[in-house]
Amino acid sequence: MTTAEQNRLLTRTGPGTPMGETFRRYWIPALLAEELPEPDCAPVRVPLLSEKLLAFRDTSGKIGLISEFCAHRGVSLWFGRNEETGIRCPYHGWKYDTDGQCTEVPSEPAESGYCKKIKLTSYPCIEMGGVIWTYMGPPELQPPPPSFEWVGLPASHRFLSKRIQETNYLQAMEGGIDSSHVSFLHRGELDTDPLHRDTAGAKYSRSTNTTFDVVESGGGLIIGARRDADPGFNYWRITQWIMPWYTLIPPYGGGHALNGHAWVPIDDENCTAWSMTFHPVRPLSEEEVSAMTSGRGVHVDLIPGTFRPVANRDNDYLMNREAQKSGRHYSGIAGIAIQDASLQESMGAIADRTVENLVSTDNAIILARQRLAEAIKAAQQQSPVPGLTPEQQRLRSASFVLPVEGNFRATIEDAVRVREGEAHVAV
């Protein structure tokens, strides 16, 4: 059982908290590159790890991520003018560059040097794989840039989206590594979703007889979920958890793309759920992109101009009891991602893990909590934290069928490797 103290340790991620300081050791996906489409475009609010930040792209194209509020009277710089290599507060004209340095205080003589004394909090940014990433930790411990497989693929090979989830990051992430719920919650979508139907994975994942084999990797966990397949064979779904908050979802069929998530804390009661669909060796088809744009697969339909799903807690996720009764949607809610979000948000903003009753299918969740706690200790000792190196990030999920007596652990060693120019392993 997780104690209240352990739950607080893992779920609080603001400045100065043990988990928050650990997360600040990683490159963090902050916003989609398309949110800052051109120099001098409108700035974007970026709430991250309980800090209120502002992102902007200056006249030269350089990206800044700084405190949202002007040092003068605390006005939000979201209202500012992005012009002439800086963001200018519209209240009294104070101006800041991408490093947060104040460059102009119009009311003070330039020769006074007053503006040089004013500097806002700022964090370095890099743009890779259609994402703007930031590093919020000690500069001397800044890790290498992200090297997940999807980051290095051509734009035509990947589709990215993000949405707001109204829960703590941990229960969202734990849902991502819980493969046993697929047989129940997503049962209807396995038959109807265009990115899943008519696949071997959809056929075998209906089995509720699920056994887990969890293997620790250098950067997280390799989670094998075994289900019955044809007589004498087992179907294995291999989920990757890469620390601190990434999951790679097993492919449902040969030729299908891979999927992944990142569960990034906005604050202790909300997170950004990033979704990535990608194929290592081919562009995504028009049909795939159309389905994802309309909120199918792991993606969702968003309220225009926001990252909040159309189906949300305010409208009971558009639940349809008739569809639930008929089995068209097992929970009565349409869409794989919204099915997950609805139940995870029903646990409350921060799940009370002291009242859980965990079983064998929860072993990956138990081990993930232990590894996060170990990462906190490493960060406190200024030691390397897991999940930072290319070897720990460049992994794949997989799905395959083995004879009942087959060697699962030997098979995954080869199945999860990234092979340049070769497709992933999928039944």
Backbone torsions as a table, in degrees:
resi	resn	phi	psi	omega
1	MET	NA	138.3	175.9
2	THR	-82.1	129.2	179.2
3	THR	-80.7	165.0	178.0
4	ALA	-60.6	-38.0	179.5
5	GLU	-66.1	-42.8	178.3
6	GLN	-64.4	-38.4	179.2
7	ASN	-63.7	-42.7	176.8
8	ARG	-62.5	-41.1	-178.7
9	LEU	-58.7	-42.5	-174.0
10	LEU	-84.2	-22.4	-171.3
11	THR	-103.5	-15.7	179.8
12	ARG	-92.6	123.4	-170.3
13	THR	-128.5	13.6	179.8
14	GLY	-73.6	176.1	179.4
15	PRO	-56.2	133.7	176.6
16	GLY	86.5	-10.8	176.6
17	THR	-81.3	150.5	-178.6
18	PRO	-58.5	-43.7	179.8
19	MET	-70.6	-39.5	178.6
20	GLY	-62.0	-41.9	178.7
21	GLU	-68.2	-32.4	176.2
22	THR	-67.2	-46.7	179.2
23	PHE	-60.9	-29.8	-179.6
24	ARG	-72.2	-3.3	175.7
25	ARG	-85.3	-6.7	-176.6
26	TYR	-108.8	155.3	165.2
27	TRP	-69.1	131.3	-173.0
28	ILE	-114.7	128.5	173.1
29	PRO	-67.5	116.7	-172.7
30	ALA	-99.9	-43.2	178.3
31	LEU	-161.6	159.5	175.0
32	LEU	-67.4	141.5	178.8
33	ALA	-58.5	-32.1	-178.8
34	GLU	-68.7	-12.8	176.5
35	GLU	-73.4	-20.3	173.7
36	LEU	-122.5	76.2	-166.9
37	PRO	-73.2	-21.2	-174.3
38	GLU	-158.2	162.0	176.2
39	PRO	-56.1	142.8	177.1
40	ASP	62.0	21.7	175.9
41	CYS	-77.0	175.3	-178.4
42	ALA	-62.4	141.5	176.7
43	PRO	-72.1	166.0	-176.6
44	VAL	-130.7	131.4	172.7
45	ARG	-69.8	136.7	-179.7
46	VAL	-133.5	87.4	173.0
47	PRO	-75.3	126.3	-172.0
48	LEU	-150.0	125.1	178.4
49	LEU	50.5	43.8	178.2
50	SER	65.1	17.9	171.7
51	GLU	-110.0	139.8	178.7
52	LYS	-98.3	109.3	-173.1
53	LEU	-119.0	168.0	179.9
54	LEU	-134.3	130.6	177.3
55	ALA	-109.2	140.2	174.1
56	PHE	-151.0	155.1	177.2
57	ARG	-110.7	118.3	-172.9
58	ASP	-80.5	-175.6	-174.4
59	THR	-58.7	-32.1	-179.8
60	SER	-85.6	-5.5	-177.4
61	GLY	96.6	-4.9	-180.0
62	LYS	-71.3	141.4	-177.9
63	ILE	-97.8	134.1	174.9
64	GLY	-118.3	142.4	172.4
65	LEU	-129.2	107.4	-171.4
66	ILE	-131.7	170.2	173.7
67	SER	-55.0	140.9	-176.6
68	GLU	-68.8	-20.5	-165.6
69	PHE	-111.9	135.0	178.1
70	CYS	-60.9	140.1	-178.4
71	ALA	-71.5	-13.4	-177.2
72	HIS	-73.6	-68.3	-176.5
73	ARG	-128.8	13.2	174.7
74	GLY	79.9	20.1	177.4
75	VAL	-71.0	141.6	176.3
76	SER	-68.2	126.9	178.6
77	LEU	-75.1	-3.5	173.1
78	TRP	-60.4	-27.3	177.5
79	PHE	-82.6	-0.7	-172.9
80	GLY	-75.0	168.8	176.0
81	ARG	-97.6	122.0	177.4
82	ASN	-90.5	102.4	-171.9
83	GLU	-154.3	146.9	170.6
84	GLU	47.6	57.7	175.2
85	THR	60.3	36.0	175.0
86	GLY	-175.7	166.7	176.9
87	ILE	-104.7	125.2	-175.4
88	ARG	-109.5	128.4	176.7
89	CYS	-65.9	129.1	-176.8
90	PRO	-77.3	-7.3	-176.2
91	TYR	-76.8	-56.2	-178.8
92	HIS	-131.9	9.6	170.7
93	GLY	85.9	7.6	176.7
94	TRP	-63.2	140.6	-173.8
95	LYS	-126.7	144.7	-175.9
96	TYR	-132.8	145.5	175.9
97	ASP	-93.9	-176.0	-174.5
98	THR	-69.0	-13.4	175.6
99	ASP	-93.4	4.3	-178.9
100	GLY	83.4	0.6	-179.3
101	GLN	-75.2	130.7	174.7
102	CYS	-71.8	128.9	-177.3
103	THR	-112.7	-16.6	178.3
104	GLU	-147.7	133.6	166.9
105	VAL	-127.5	93.1	-170.3
106	PRO	-55.3	-28.6	-176.8
107	SER	-78.1	-11.3	-176.8
108	GLU	-112.3	142.5	177.9
109	PRO	-58.3	135.9	-179.9
110	ALA	-58.0	-35.7	-177.4
111	GLU	-70.0	-11.9	179.4
112	SER	-71.9	-22.9	-178.8
113	GLY	71.2	15.1	-174.7
114	TYR	-60.5	-43.1	-174.2
115	CYS	-63.5	-24.6	-180.0
116	LYS	-67.5	-18.2	179.9
117	LYS	-84.3	-8.6	-174.3
118	ILE	-107.6	122.2	177.7
119	LYS	-145.4	128.9	177.2
120	LEU	-85.9	156.5	171.7
121	THR	-56.0	135.3	178.0
122	SER	-143.3	154.7	180.0
123	TYR	-131.8	141.0	179.3
124	PRO	-66.7	149.6	-179.7
125	CYS	-131.1	149.6	169.6
126	ILE	-134.0	152.9	179.7
127	GLU	-114.9	116.0	-177.8
128	MET	-148.1	137.8	172.8
129	GLY	62.6	28.7	-179.4
130	GLY	80.3	9.5	-177.5
131	VAL	-126.2	143.7	169.4
132	ILE	-98.2	118.8	-176.2
133	TRP	-105.4	150.9	175.6
134	THR	-133.0	155.0	175.4
135	TYR	-120.4	123.4	-172.8
136	MET	-112.8	11.7	-175.9
137	GLY	-100.8	-168.8	179.3
138	PRO	-59.9	129.9	-177.1
139	PRO	-56.2	-36.5	-176.6
140	GLU	-70.8	-13.1	-179.5
141	LEU	-108.5	12.7	-178.0
142	GLN	-59.7	126.6	-176.5
143	PRO	-83.7	174.3	173.8
144	PRO	-61.8	158.7	178.0
145	PRO	-58.9	158.4	178.4
146	PRO	-58.3	143.7	-178.2
147	SER	-133.2	25.6	173.8
148	PHE	-57.3	148.2	-174.3
149	GLU	-55.4	-43.7	-175.4
150	TRP	-65.6	-24.5	-178.8
151	VAL	-65.1	-36.1	-175.6
152	GLY	-91.5	0.7	-178.6
153	LEU	-81.7	156.3	173.8
154	PRO	-59.8	153.0	-178.7
155	ALA	-57.8	-30.3	-178.9
156	SER	-68.8	-17.3	-176.6
157	HIS	-94.9	-0.5	-175.1
158	ARG	-139.0	155.5	174.6
159	PHE	-136.5	126.1	-177.1
160	LEU	-118.7	143.4	171.6
161	SER	-147.8	166.2	173.8
162	LYS	-146.4	156.6	178.9
163	ARG	-147.4	159.2	175.3
164	ILE	-87.5	132.5	171.8
165	GLN	-117.8	131.3	-173.0
166	GLU	-90.1	59.2	174.9
167	THR	-148.9	165.5	167.5
168	ASN	-60.0	149.3	-177.1
169	TYR	-58.4	-32.9	-167.2
170	LEU	-67.9	-44.1	-179.1
171	GLN	-70.1	-27.4	174.2
172	ALA	-67.7	-46.6	-179.3
173	MET	-65.2	-40.0	179.1
174	GLU	-63.4	-33.2	173.5
175	GLY	-63.8	-33.2	-179.5
176	GLY	-69.0	-24.0	-179.9
177	ILE	-105.1	8.7	179.6
178	ASP	-99.2	92.8	-175.3
179	SER	-78.9	-17.3	-174.4
180	SER	-70.9	-24.8	-176.6
181	HIS	-73.3	-15.3	-178.7
182	VAL	-57.8	-38.1	-176.3
183	SER	-64.7	-23.4	179.5
184	PHE	-105.7	-69.2	-169.2
185	LEU	-58.5	-41.2	-173.7
186	HIS	-100.1	12.9	-173.2
187	ARG	-56.7	-45.4	-179.0
188	GLY	-64.1	-40.2	-178.4
189	GLU	-67.7	-26.1	178.4
190	LEU	-63.2	-24.8	179.4
191	ASP	-95.3	-19.9	-171.3
192	THR	-117.9	-28.6	-176.6
193	ASP	-68.3	127.8	-175.9
194	PRO	-62.6	-19.6	179.9
195	LEU	-91.5	0.8	-178.0
196	HIS	-132.3	-30.1	-172.0
197	ARG	-64.6	154.4	176.7
198	ASP	62.2	31.0	176.6
199	THR	-113.9	160.6	175.8
200	ALA	-62.0	-37.2	179.5
201	GLY	-62.9	-40.5	178.1
202	ALA	-64.2	-36.0	179.7
203	LYS	-67.8	-50.1	-173.3
204	TYR	-81.0	-26.1	-176.7
205	SER	-71.4	-8.1	176.4
206	ARG	-72.8	-18.4	179.2
207	SER	-66.8	131.1	179.3
208	THR	-94.8	1.5	177.1
209	ASN	-88.1	86.1	-172.2
210	THR	-113.0	129.4	176.3
211	THR	-122.5	140.8	-174.3
212	PHE	-111.0	144.7	169.6
213	ASP	-132.3	114.0	-173.7
214	VAL	-110.6	127.6	-177.6
215	VAL	-118.5	130.1	175.9
216	GLU	-74.3	135.8	173.2
217	SER	-111.7	175.0	-179.2
218	GLY	-61.1	-32.0	-176.0
219	GLY	-115.0	11.1	179.9
220	GLY	166.2	-125.1	-177.7
221	LEU	-138.9	145.4	168.6
222	ILE	-109.2	117.8	-170.1
223	ILE	-111.6	113.8	178.8
224	GLY	-100.8	123.6	176.3
225	ALA	-111.4	118.7	-175.8
226	ARG	-102.9	130.3	175.4
227	ARG	-128.8	161.1	176.6
228	ASP	-66.6	138.2	172.9
229	ALA	-116.9	-141.4	176.6
230	ASP	-69.1	159.4	-177.2
231	PRO	-49.5	128.0	179.0
232	GLY	87.7	1.9	-177.1
233	PHE	-132.9	155.2	174.2
234	ASN	-120.0	145.5	173.7
235	TYR	-99.8	125.7	-178.7
236	TRP	-113.3	129.6	171.7
237	ARG	-110.8	126.2	-174.9
238	ILE	-110.7	110.6	177.1
239	THR	-100.3	136.5	174.3
240	GLN	-100.4	133.4	164.6
241	TRP	-113.2	116.4	178.9
242	ILE	-112.0	122.3	-173.3
243	MET	-65.1	146.4	6.7
244	PRO	-95.6	-15.6	-169.5
245	TRP	-148.6	19.8	-177.7
246	TYR	-98.3	141.0	171.5
247	THR	-129.7	142.9	174.1
248	LEU	-116.4	124.3	-171.9
249	ILE	-90.9	137.3	179.4
250	PRO	-62.1	141.1	176.4
251	PRO	-69.9	147.7	-177.2
252	TYR	-90.0	-20.7	-178.5
253	GLY	-158.3	158.5	176.6
254	GLY	-61.6	134.9	-178.0
255	GLY	88.8	-16.7	179.3
256	HIS	-76.9	156.2	179.2
257	ALA	-74.2	165.3	172.9
258	LEU	-91.0	158.4	178.1
259	ASN	-133.2	154.1	176.4
260	GLY	-153.4	168.6	177.4
261	HIS	-136.8	158.3	165.5
262	ALA	-134.7	134.4	-175.7
263	TRP	-114.9	96.6	-168.0
264	VAL	-106.7	123.6	-177.5
265	PRO	-65.0	128.2	165.7
266	ILE	-81.0	-51.7	172.3
267	ASP	-151.5	-164.6	-175.1
268	ASP	-74.6	-13.4	-175.7
269	GLU	-118.7	4.9	179.3
270	ASN	-148.0	151.5	175.6
271	CYS	-142.9	162.3	171.6
272	THR	-97.7	122.2	176.5
273	ALA	-96.1	105.8	175.6
274	TRP	-85.7	141.5	177.3
275	SER	-128.5	131.5	-178.5
276	MET	-125.3	126.7	171.7
277	THR	-118.7	130.7	-174.4
278	PHE	-155.0	155.8	175.7
279	HIS	-129.8	129.0	-174.3
280	PRO	-66.2	-25.6	-169.9
281	VAL	-126.7	2.5	179.6
282	ARG	-149.3	155.6	172.8
283	PRO	-66.7	150.5	172.7
284	LEU	-69.5	141.9	-176.4
285	SER	-77.7	162.6	176.3
286	GLU	-59.6	-37.7	179.7
287	GLU	-65.2	-41.3	178.4
288	GLU	-64.5	-46.8	-178.8
289	VAL	-63.6	-40.7	178.7
290	SER	-61.3	-42.4	179.8
291	ALA	-64.7	-42.4	-178.6
292	MET	-70.0	-38.7	178.7
293	THR	-62.2	-31.1	-179.6
294	SER	-90.0	8.2	173.1
295	GLY	89.9	29.8	177.9
296	ARG	-102.4	173.2	-175.1
297	GLY	64.5	-134.1	-178.3
298	VAL	-89.4	4.7	-177.1
299	HIS	-100.8	167.3	-177.1
300	VAL	-133.7	161.3	174.7
301	ASP	-85.7	127.5	-173.8
302	LEU	-106.6	150.6	170.5
303	ILE	-63.4	126.9	-176.1
304	PRO	-52.6	135.1	178.1
305	GLY	81.1	4.3	-180.0
306	THR	-137.0	175.6	172.1
307	PHE	-112.1	21.9	176.3
308	ARG	-93.6	132.9	179.7
309	PRO	-62.5	148.0	173.7
310	VAL	-59.6	-43.8	175.8
311	ALA	-88.3	113.1	-175.1
312	ASN	-145.0	179.3	-174.3
313	ARG	-61.9	-26.7	-177.8
314	ASP	-69.2	-26.2	178.2
315	ASN	-116.5	24.0	-179.8
316	ASP	53.6	34.5	174.1
317	TYR	58.8	26.3	179.6
318	LEU	55.8	40.3	-176.3
319	MET	-63.0	138.4	-178.8
320	ASN	-123.5	103.9	-176.9
321	ARG	-66.0	-31.8	177.8
322	GLU	-65.1	-42.1	177.7
323	ALA	-66.0	-34.3	176.9
324	GLN	-65.4	-45.0	-177.8
325	LYS	-65.7	-38.6	-178.6
326	SER	-76.0	-18.6	-177.9
327	GLY	92.1	-1.8	179.2
328	ARG	-59.4	-41.4	168.9
329	HIS	-128.0	118.4	-171.4
330	TYR	-57.0	-36.8	179.5
331	SER	-97.3	-3.5	-175.5
332	GLY	85.5	1.9	-178.3
333	ILE	-116.6	134.7	-176.7
334	ALA	-89.8	141.5	174.1
335	GLY	97.8	126.3	-175.9
336	ILE	-58.6	-48.3	-176.1
337	ALA	-67.1	-39.7	-179.5
338	ILE	-72.4	-32.0	173.4
339	GLN	-58.4	-45.7	177.3
340	ASP	-63.0	-49.6	-175.4
341	ALA	-61.4	-40.2	-176.8
342	SER	-60.0	-44.1	-177.8
343	LEU	-76.5	-36.7	178.1
344	GLN	-67.6	-38.3	176.7
345	GLU	-70.2	-26.3	178.4
346	SER	-67.1	-17.6	178.5
347	MET	-74.1	-9.8	-173.2
348	GLY	101.4	167.8	-177.0
349	ALA	-60.0	-41.4	175.8
350	ILE	-128.9	114.1	-176.4
351	ALA	-60.9	141.5	175.5
352	ASP	-88.4	97.2	-175.3
353	ARG	-79.9	-4.7	178.4
354	THR	-74.2	-14.3	-177.0
355	VAL	-108.9	10.0	179.8
356	GLU	-71.2	158.5	169.4
357	ASN	-130.2	89.1	-172.9
358	LEU	-80.6	151.4	-179.3
359	VAL	-127.6	-175.0	-172.7
360	SER	-61.9	-31.4	-179.8
361	THR	-72.4	-4.3	178.5
362	ASP	-99.2	11.4	-176.1
363	ASN	-60.0	-37.3	-180.0
364	ALA	-64.5	-39.1	178.7
365	ILE	-64.3	-42.9	179.1
366	ILE	-61.4	-46.2	-178.9
367	LEU	-67.6	-36.6	178.6
368	ALA	-62.3	-42.3	177.7
369	ARG	-61.4	-40.4	178.8
370	GLN	-64.6	-41.8	-178.7
371	ARG	-68.6	-35.5	175.5
372	LEU	-64.4	-41.0	178.0
373	ALA	-64.0	-38.2	177.6
374	GLU	-66.8	-36.5	178.2
375	ALA	-64.5	-36.8	176.1
376	ILE	-59.0	-45.6	179.6
377	LYS	-62.4	-41.6	179.1
378	ALA	-62.5	-43.7	-179.5
379	ALA	-64.3	-38.9	-179.9
380	GLN	-65.9	-27.9	179.0
381	GLN	-92.9	7.7	-177.8
382	GLN	60.2	26.7	177.0
383	SER	-90.7	162.2	176.6
384	PRO	-60.5	140.8	176.0
385	VAL	-100.1	152.2	-177.3
386	PRO	-70.9	153.0	173.0
387	GLY	93.6	14.9	-175.5
388	LEU	-102.9	-22.3	-171.6
389	THR	-92.0	156.5	176.7
390	PRO	-55.3	-38.5	-179.8
391	GLU	-62.8	-32.8	-178.5
392	GLN	-85.2	-19.3	-177.3
393	GLN	-99.2	-29.6	-174.7
394	ARG	-87.5	75.2	179.7
395	LEU	-129.6	161.2	178.2
396	ARG	-122.6	154.6	164.1
397	SER	-84.1	172.2	-176.5
398	ALA	-160.8	164.2	170.1
399	SER	-145.0	140.6	-179.0
400	PHE	-160.4	164.4	176.6
401	VAL	-111.3	132.0	178.5
402	LEU	-124.8	150.8	168.6
403	PRO	-58.0	152.9	-178.0
404	VAL	-52.8	-36.5	-179.1
405	GLU	-89.3	6.3	-177.6
406	GLY	-65.8	155.8	-177.1
407	ASN	-92.3	98.3	-177.3
408	PHE	-62.6	-47.2	-174.0
409	ARG	-66.4	-35.5	176.3
410	ALA	-68.9	-35.6	-178.7
411	THR	-67.6	-40.5	-175.0
412	ILE	-69.8	-26.0	179.5
413	GLU	-55.1	-39.3	-179.7
414	ASP	-87.7	-35.8	-172.5
415	ALA	-67.1	-30.6	-174.2
416	VAL	-93.6	0.6	179.7
417	ARG	-74.7	143.2	171.8
418	VAL	-85.4	119.6	176.9
419	ARG	-113.7	114.8	-177.9
420	GLU	-57.5	130.0	176.9
421	GLY	79.6	2.9	179.2
422	GLU	-120.2	146.0	179.7
423	ALA	-73.2	162.9	178.4
424	HIS	-75.3	166.8	179.8
425	VAL	-84.8	119.7	179.6
426	ALA	-148.8	134.2	-177.1
427	VAL	-68.6	NA	NA
